[in-house]
Amino acid sequence: MPTTAGQRPMRADARRNYERLLTEAKSAFLEYGADASLEEIARRAGVGIGTLYRHFPTRLALQEAVYREEMQQLADKAHELAATASADEGLAAWMLTITEYSRTKRGLTQILKAVIDLHSNTFVQCHDQIETAAATILARAQEAGTAHPDLRACDLLRLAHALSVASERAPEDTELLLSFMLDGLRPRS
């Protein structure tokens, strides 16, 4: 849970409740849509509805928190791969991660984008965060000569989305399609 100046960090039990609420909210929104029962989310998380509202005063606050967490995990993965994998392997692994996320969480993402104002701080910050992560992983590949120098971070994200759609009915083909895509992204001599 984000804190602002003057707020104390959460106690361990409050942090656990917060995290369980986010986990159950993701599942419920994916299963039931944006109008998933908040009472059911609280029940699944093993807390009372008052605890849910203490952490998330509105349904939108919960939806935004779920979206922020999902985008943070994708960005963290890009930065982790940029620091630990070779440029080529890092790009491939992150493209696979974001493609699988897009394919498996498409419903959740569409639900959240439908209820979160596309001009809100949350959406703009998450968009910038993912684009920065994509730019980080892409820059390493471009510096290593394994990605075309004209490729942009936004292109990489659109390609991951296209791959998620293309592999939706045949997820077992994702890695093969990704290898073809990555071959196409390499600079030509």
Buried (B, 14 or more C-beta within 10 A) or exposed (E): BEEEEEEEEBEEEBEBBBBBBBBBBBBBBBEEBBEBEBEBBBBBBEBEBEBBBBBBEEBBEBBBBBBBBBBBEBBEBBBBBBEEBBBBEBBBBBBBBBBBBBBBBBEBBEBBBEBBEEEEEBBEEBBEBBBEBBBBBBBBBBEEEBBBEEBEBEBBBEBBBBBBEBBEEEEEEBEEBBEEBBEEBBEEE
